[in-house]
Amino acid sequence: MNYELSEISRLLDIMPASGRMMTKIVGKADQTTIVQTTFPVPWKNDRVIYLNFDLWMNLPKGQRDLVMLRTVNWLCEIKWFKLSINQGIFGVGLVGIISQLTEADVLGILVAGCLTAIGSMRIWQNNHSTEVELAADEMAIRMATRRGYKTPEAANHLLQGIESVAKIEGRNNFNFTELIRTQNLRAIAGLSPVGVPEKVRKE
């Protein structure tokens, strides 16, 4: 549809250069969520963002901008190959699988497969941690200030976006991460004097 192509073009314009290169927006009318992403895998470069445009267009422009910037920043920060213990476990397991396959060592393949699974699970968990989720919100707000938004305004748009998405999707309650995110955004927007304690942020 023309309005979908127009909205995709507009969203690409507000994205950072890395977002335009790494992500792809695809319409998906049959999904029940407004925005959906698939956790990127190391053998694919594209990070796909699926939008139900019929639901998406119910959000005001400011909310759409901030929700998209937040989604893009979160996706672009996911890295499989970097120096950390979890990536190390994943890498050792992957190399082990390849080497054991060539030797047809069933036990070796099982051990390497377990290492790869453990590493993958830890990478997934780390990228869904409170710290990473809050950082994605704050990066989206900083990016929005380069697109003409004021910091409190951008934080308020993202806050309202989280609330609107939940309402449109028929969810009455926020999960733990959403509660922490909304509290942090209220503090940034100047709507609450209480921010997120550092101990909670690091969880």
N, C-alpha and C positions, 0 to 999 in steps of 0.2 A: 504494500500500500504506500501511497505517496507520503502520508504523514509519518509513517514508520521510517522511510528513507530520510526524510527531512529531520526527524528527531535524532537518528543515528548520526547524521552529518553534524548536527549541532553539538551533540555529546562529544564527538571526536574533536571538535574545535576547542572544547574546554579542558580536554585531557592534557596531561603533560606528554612530552614527546615519547617517553618510555611507554606510557599507556597506549598511545596510538600504535606503537610498534609491536607491543607484546599482547595486546588484548583484541578480541573480536566480539562485536555485539551481534547477537542473533535473536530474531523474534521467535517466541515459542508460545503460541496462543493457548495451548492445552495445559500449561503448567498452572498449578494453583497458587504458587508464590509469585510475587511481583518481579523479584530479581533472584536469579539462581546462578551459582557458579559451580564448576566442577573443579575439584582440587587438582592443580596442574601436575602432570607426570613428567619425569625428566626426559623422556624420549619425544616429547611434543613441545614445540615452541609456542603455539597459540594458547592463550588463556581465554576461554570463552565465557562471555557473560550473556546469559539467556534472559530476555525480557518478555513478560506478558504485556504487550503494548496497550491492550484494552484497559488493564489495571494501572499500568505505569502512568498513563496520561491523566489519571485522576489526581495525581500529585501535582501541586503547584510547581512552577518552574524552579524556584529556589531550592525546594526539597529535592527535585529530580537532580539538579546539579550536584548538590552535596552528597546525596546517596550514591550517585555514579562515581564522583571523585573518590569517595571513601572506598567503594568496591574496587576500583582500579588500583588505588594505592595499596590496598591489602593484597591483591593478587600479584602485583609487581614486586612486592617485598618477599614473596615466597621463593626461597632458593634451596635447591637440593644439594648443590655442590659448593660447599664452603667449609672453612676450617672449624669444625666443632665435633664433639664426641658423637653426636647422633648421625651426622653426615659420614663420620668415619666408620661407624658400625654398618651403616647402609652400604658404603663403598666397599668395605671388606667383604660383606655378604655377597654383593653383586659380583665382585671379582671371583669370589669363591665358587659361586654357581657356574660361572663361565668356565673356570679351570676344571671343576669337577665333572661338568658335562663332557668335556673333551676326554676325560679319563673314565667316564661311565661309572663313577664312584657314587653309588646310591646313598650311602651314609653321609658322605661328604656333601652331596647335593642337599640333603635334608638339613644338615647343620648350617650350611651357607644360606639356605632358604629361610631358616629361623632367624639368623642374623639380619638378613635383609628385611624381614617382616618387622622385627623389633625396631630397627633403624627407621623404617618407614613410619611406624606408629608414633615414634617419638618426634619425628619431624612434623607429622600432622598435628600432634598435641601442642608442640611449641608454637606452631603458626596459628593456633586457636587459643593461645594463652591470653589472659587479661591484659598483660603488658602489650602484646602485639595488637590486640583489638583496639586498645586506647590509642596506641601510636598511629594506627591507620586513621582513626577519627581526627587526631590532631594534625596529621599530615594533610588530610583533605581540607581542613580549615585553613591551613597555611597556603595551600594551593589556591583555594577560593579567594584569598585576599589578593592574589595576583590576577584575579579575574574580575576585580572591582567590588568584591564583598568586604565589609568590615568584619573583624574577628567575632564580635558578639553576634552579629547578624548571621554569619556563616554557621556558628555553633548552634544558634537557635533553629536555623533551617534544617540542620542535620538532626537535631533533637526532635523537631516536629516530623521529620521524615521517618524516623524510627517509629514514632507513635502512629503516624498515618499508615505506614506499611502494615503494622500489626493489626490495626483496625480494619483495613481493607481485606486482609487475609483472614479475618475472623478470629484472631487470637486475642483472648481477653487478658492474658497475663504475659509479662516479660520473663525470659529466662534470666539466670544469674548474671550472665555477661551483659545482657541488654540493660539490666538495672544499674550495673556499675557504669556502663557507657553513658546512660542518660544522666546519672548524677554528675559525672565528669563534665558533660556538655552543659548542664545547668550552671555549673561553676564558671566555665569559660564564657558562657553567655551573660553572666552577671545576674542570673536568676536565683542563685543560691550561694551563701557564703561558705558552704561545706563542699570541699573537693573530695577526691579519692585518696585515702591514706596510702603512703608509699608501700606499706606492707601488703595491702590488697592489690595495688598496681603490679607488684612483682609476682603475683600468683600465676 
